[in-house]
Amino acid sequence: MRLWVLLGWSTEYGAAVTAVAVLGIETTETFVEWVPREHGASRVWRERLAEVDPQDLAGRMALWAETAIASAAEVEPIVPEATLEIAVRAQVDDLLGSAR
């Protein structure tokens, strides 16, 4: 299982530092959970994910993670023994909790 925190552009900071979603990939299964109220900053990621075949997603993430306008950070699952969906949701909950 691999998890990425997807980052969107922040006009306030002039960099891709706004967490907009968490994406999980496990073999051919994918799951994404979007951070509420970050629809504008998540636009690039929504377009990317809509246009890619799920089987090609893992390969594309290596390239996309390094882009300046909408990057991503690979993270270790908070709940490593969980299903993909639960692991992704736990990571989003952690992001939202740390934003307070």
Secondary structure per residue as TSV (DSSP state, phi and psi in degrees):
chain	resnum	aa	ss	phi	psi
A	1	M	-	360.0	133.0
A	2	R	E	-125.6	136.1
A	3	L	E	-123.1	140.0
A	4	W	E	-127.5	138.6
A	5	V	E	-90.4	118.8
A	6	L	E	-86.9	131.8
A	7	L	E	-113.0	136.3
A	8	G	E	-112.3	164.9
A	9	W	E	-69.1	134.0
A	10	S	E	-110.0	117.3
A	11	T	T	-68.1	-27.9
A	12	E	T	-65.0	-41.4
A	13	Y	T	-103.0	-11.0
A	14	G	T	67.2	34.4
A	15	A	E	-158.6	164.8
A	16	A	E	-83.5	86.7
A	17	V	E	-126.9	0.0
A	18	T	E	-91.4	117.2
A	19	A	E	-69.2	121.4
A	20	V	E	-113.2	-19.7
A	21	A	E	-170.3	168.1
A	22	V	E	-123.7	130.0
A	23	L	E	-113.2	132.7
A	24	G	E	-120.3	140.6
A	25	I	E	-132.6	131.8
A	26	E	E	-140.1	108.6
A	27	T	T	49.7	-109.5
A	28	T	T	-101.3	-0.2
A	29	E	E	-92.2	137.6
A	30	T	E	-130.9	153.7
A	31	F	E	-150.6	134.7
A	32	V	E	-129.5	138.6
A	33	E	E	-123.8	122.6
A	34	W	E	-88.1	142.0
A	35	V	-	-75.7	129.0
A	36	P	T	-59.8	147.1
A	37	R	T	66.7	20.0
A	38	E	-	-120.7	32.7
A	39	H	T	-60.8	-43.2
A	40	G	T	-63.6	-45.8
A	41	A	T	-69.6	-20.4
A	42	S	T	-91.9	0.6
A	43	R	H	-53.1	-47.7
A	44	V	H	-61.7	-43.9
A	45	W	H	-67.4	-37.5
A	46	R	H	-62.8	-41.1
A	47	E	H	-66.1	-45.8
A	48	R	H	-58.5	-49.8
A	49	L	H	-68.7	-30.6
A	50	A	H	-69.9	-27.3
A	51	E	H	-97.2	-6.2
A	52	V	S	-104.8	142.7
A	53	D	-	-70.4	131.4
A	54	P	G	-53.4	-29.7
A	55	Q	G	-70.9	-22.9
A	56	D	G	-94.7	-5.6
A	57	L	H	-62.7	-44.3
A	58	A	H	-59.1	-42.5
A	59	G	H	-66.3	-38.0
A	60	R	H	-69.3	-32.1
A	61	M	H	-59.8	-36.2
A	62	A	H	-59.7	-40.2
A	63	L	H	-74.6	-49.8
A	64	W	H	-64.6	-33.8
A	65	A	T	-59.6	-24.5
A	66	E	T	-96.5	0.9
A	67	T	-	-76.3	146.8
A	68	A	S	-74.2	-35.6
A	69	I	S	-81.6	-28.5
A	70	A	S	-151.9	86.1
A	71	S	-	-94.6	-173.4
A	72	A	E	-150.6	152.4
A	73	A	E	-122.8	122.7
A	74	E	E	-75.4	136.3
A	75	V	E	-129.5	156.8
A	76	E	-	-80.2	139.6
A	77	P	-	-60.6	136.7
A	78	I	S	-69.4	-35.5
A	79	V	S	-117.7	82.6
A	80	P	T	-63.3	-27.1
A	81	E	T	-91.4	4.2
A	82	A	S	-81.9	168.2
A	83	T	-	-68.3	166.0
A	84	L	H	-58.2	-47.8
A	85	E	H	-60.2	-45.6
A	86	I	H	-66.4	-39.6
A	87	A	H	-63.1	-42.4
A	88	V	H	-65.7	-46.7
A	89	R	H	-64.2	-36.9
A	90	A	H	-63.7	-37.4
A	91	Q	H	-68.0	-40.5
A	92	V	H	-64.2	-43.6
A	93	D	H	-58.1	-41.2
A	94	D	H	-64.4	-41.9
A	95	L	H	-60.6	-46.3
A	96	L	H	-66.5	-36.5
A	97	G	H	-68.4	-35.7
A	98	S	H	-77.8	-13.5
A	99	A	T	-79.5	-11.6
A	100	R	-	-74.3	360.0
